[in-house]
Amino acid sequence: MTEKKEIVLSGIRPTGRLHYGNYFGAVKHFIDLQGEDNIRYYFIADYHALTTISEKTDYYQQTIDMLRTYVACGLDPKTSIIYRQSDLPCIAELSLLLGMITNIGFLERGTTYKDKMSKLLEAPGGMEGNPLSYGLLGYPVLMAADILIVRADKVPVGDDQRQHLEMAIDLAQRFNNRFGETLTVPRGISRDALRLPGLDGSAKMGKSEKNTLDLLDDAKTVLKKVKSVPTTTDPGPLECESDEPEMVIPRMPNSVGALYRLLNLLAPEEVYLDFVGKYRRGEKFYGMLKTTLAEYVSAFNNPIIEKFNDPSNNREFIEDFLRDNAAKVTPVALETVESCRAAMGIGHSLYRA
């Protein structure tokens, strides 16, 4: 008897242009998973992108551009099933059904919601004109629907999404206890996501902070961004980054630390250690450091840019595999929703093909 392959699920927000924080935090992990014997689902979380929307944004084009970059980085849409969240409208139905057994207090304990609420209370004017939406409050329920609808066994998560996964597990167990064993209860697997500092010295590289190095930046843009990184402040002492005492890096969340982190990821070890030595000796070397780093960043970007612009990696190609993969996932998703409808007592839909 053939052993059932485990289903691994990850979600990707449609951010358009991908930066180095995206690559080392998630994309590289997805590509590494391609060598494992399992079923891999990656969904584009365009519904989730709407939870904080304030004006119309072309998430469709951002999805196309982002997936072209993923393909250019090495993600294979033939071995990994990639689909858009909104191409499976039954996800919204499962979210609604799960919402019927979800307490408001349970959602209000969500870290993301509490953080947004805290910032709102501290802002001038406080809660006046509260912009927090039902979508933001219900984010964990929609995420649970994403996971449960494809019967995911494993969900790789970083620390920032761990609580949401725990809430999904809680909802699955609550549903099964109340209505009978219907949903697959997932388990989390640690994703040691590397959080890169921003070029401005902030703790995280992020698109909204405008402090990124992008995978599609050309050599001129890369050099301009790297040269603009401030190096006037003391980044602090060197700290051990591994069991080897010589493998050290300025780990404080500042711009100099960001330069060293990137150099550590992209350059040969001897080049990196040479600049560690210059740092220790207090030499004046930041100009050389920036020029050297820019060269390695451009060398990393060039093949990605070339594959991104390959005529075969076009909008039509992306749309074709999204359409094909949605067709593969839909029967699984519909079966899950129908089983939940039946378990709750409203019966199967009479209108589905």
Secondary structure by P-SEA (a helix, b strand, c coil): cccbbbbbbbbbcccccccaaaaaacaaaaaaaccccbbbbbbccccccccccccccaaaaaaaaaaaaaaaaccccccbbbbbcccccaaaaaaaaaaaaccaaaaaacaaaaaaaaaaaacccccccccccccccaaaaaaaaaaaaacccbbbbcccaaaaaaaaaaaaaaaaacccccbbbbbbccccbbbbbcccccccccccccccccccccaaaaaaaaaaccccccccbbbbccccccccccccccaaaaaaaaaaacccaaaaaaaaaaaaaccccaaaaaaaaaaaaaaaaaaaaaaaacccccaaaaaaaaaaaaaaaaaaaaaaaaaaaaaaccccccccc
